[in-house]
Amino acid sequence: MLDPLDRKLLMALQRDARRTNADLAEEVGLSVSACAKRVARFWSEGLIARSVALLDRRKFKRPVTATVMVSLTAPKANVSQEFARRICAYDAVQQCHVVTGDFDFLLIVQERSIEAYHDFAQEVFGEWASVADYKTVFLLRSYKNENTLPEFCLTAAE
């Protein structure tokens, strides 16, 4: 069960996981040792899956970002699982989601160029027998690109 201090601490960690326990404790109103114990519990219970560095995309070459909606020939469990296993092996595939509606999967793909994406799409979507159809939308500009959970989501799963 997560209490309000747990949620505050998790929100603070999502903003900056490098902060010291002393800084975190001061922000959420805990002692340093109580804060450290809670953070250790978050890790041991799997509430925190991993700690990563979010790079400032403005400081790097801007690759092509494509949102790809994929329909499978037979959306059966074994076909979907095999597609997910194979597509997730590509470094260019940043996200892979099963979705509802007209498509079976939603992918976020990063490539070096439009031509590189075209090669990727032909190799995967054009050659895999399990792919019936796909549609690609290219990202032109991002106004918001978050990868954090809002506070209202920070309740224990049932």
N, C-alpha and C positions, 0 to 999 in steps of 0.2 A: 504494500500500500504506500502510495506517495503522498506525503503531507505538503503543505504550502512551502515549507523551507526546501524540501527536495525539488519542487518545481522551480523555485527561484534559482537554486543552485544549477539545475540542468539548463535553464535558460542562459545563465551566465557562462556555463561551459560551452554551450553552442556558439556564443558570440566570440569566445576566446578560450580555447582549451589549454593554452600555455600559461595562464595566470597561476600564480602561486596559491597554495591553500590559504595563506595569510590574507592575500587580496580577496579571494573568494569569500572567506569567512567574514571579513569586514563588510563586504557588499550585502551578504544575506543575513548577517546578524548571528553568527555562530562563533564558537571558539575554534581555533585552528585545528585542534585534535578532533572535535566533532565534525568539522568540515571534511577533514582527511578521511575519517571513517565512512562518511556518507559517500564520498567519491569512490573509495575502495569498494563499497557495497554496490554502487552503480556498475562498476566494472565486473565484479563477481557475479552479479545477477544478469549480466548481459544487457542492461539498459543502455550502456555505451558500447557500441560495437567496435569502434576503432577511432583513432584520432588522426586527422589528416590536415594538410596545409591547403587552404583554398588560395589559389594563385590569382593575382589581379590580371585578368585577361587583357586589360588595356596596355599592359607592359610587354606583351608578347605578340608575335605574329598572329593575326586573326584568321584562324582556319574557317573553313566552311562548316556550318552547323546545319544538319538536315534532320527534320522530323519526318519519320517514315511510318506510314500505316500499312501493315501487312495483313493480307488475307491468305489463309492456308487452304489447300485443296480439300482437306478433311480435318476439321478442327476437333479431332479425337485427342484424348489425353496423351497417348503415346506419340502422336505426330507433333502436338504442341510441345511436349517435353523435349523431343529430339531437336525441334527447331530452336527452342530456347538454349539448349546445350551448345548447339553448333554456332548460333549467332553470337552468343556471349563470349565465345573464344576469340572474336575479332577485337583488337585493341581500339579500332575506330568506333565500336559500339560502346557508348558511354552509359546508356540506360536501355533497359528492355522491360516492357510492361505488358501483361495480358490485359486486354480491355474489352469492354462491351460495345455493342453497336455493329456497324458494318464491317469492322475489321477485327482481327484476332490479336494483333500485337501492335504496340506503339514503341518505336525505337528512336533514340537520340543518337545521331552518328556525327562524329567529327572527322573531317578529312582535310587534306592539305589544299585542295582546290576542287572546283566543279568537275574537272576532268578526272581527278582521283576518285571522287564520289561516283562518277559515272562508271569507272572501272569496277569499283566495289559493288555497285548495284547490278551490273551485268554478271559478275562472278557469282553473286549470291542469289539475287532475286530472279535473274534470267536463267540460271542453271539448276537451281534446286527444284526438284519435282514437287516438293511439298508446298511451294509458293504458288498460289493461284493468281494473285494480283498485289500490287503495291502502289502507293501514292506518296510522293515526296513533296514536302514544303520546306523551302530554305529560309533560315532565320536571317533577317536583314539587320535588326537592331534589338538590343535587350534593354528594357527599362527597369526590369527587376529580375534577378536570377538568384533566388535563395535556395538553400538546401538545408533548412532548419525546420523543426516542428514548432508551430505556434504554441503558446502556453496552454491553450484550451485542450490540446491533444495530450498533454503530459499527465495522463492518468493511466494507471496500470491496466493492461489488457486483461480481459476476462477469460 
